[in-house]
Amino acid sequence: MSSNRRLQRMLIALGGLVLLVLLAVGLVQLSRSSQAPLEPSGLTVAQMQARLEDSPAPLAALHAQASELLPGEERALHARLAALRGYPVVINKWASTCEPCRAESGVFQRASVSMGREVAFIGVDSGEASRADALGFLRSFPLSYPSYYDHSGQLGAAITDSSFTPVTVFYDRAGGRYIHQGPYPSVAKLEADVRRYALDARADA
């Protein structure tokens, strides 16, 4: 009788161990799938520029600098925003060493091509230790718009009111601002926020 009880206890313990292992494997797989970066669209800079041809001049000037890393002085960015006055603007603060930024890069790549004829997209590469790392990242994930290189992180913090990355700032046509903290998980979510906070926003909203 005692041997049967011992066997039952062993079987129960073994079953519990198997369940724990299966649960752990499932959690790891779920974590990997939820954090998996969106693959590049496969479009080259030239192909993205071709799709955005005949955009209004201020937007076309951005597309002409696709995937470039520009000097990151605050004055330069504000001059760009002044040139874009009257257009919806989306500024994404990122860094190549930031895993959530890497994960959402494909989202911004696709959305900027699909909406770039109406909306200005700009990047701020903030707190990046190495300019070479940022350029290497942009070669792997080309974008239809330029980014401003912000080694100190001061420009990114001033624009987003945050020292964290990624952060996305939306400006509507009247200059109203909305700040989104954290990465975008999908193109649909980003495009919905572009429409809500930048493209379709009203001055009296």
ABEGO torsion letter per residue (X at the ends): XAAAAAAAAAAAAAAAAAAAAAAAAAAAAAAAAAABBBBBAGBBAAAAAAAABGBBAAAAAAAAABGBBBBABAAAAAAAAAAABGBBBBBBBBBAABAAAAAAAAAAAAAAAAAAAABBBBBBBBGBABAAAAAAAAAABBBABBBBBBAAGAAAAAAAGBABOBBBBBBBAAGBBBBBBEBBABAAAAAAAAAAAAAABBAAX
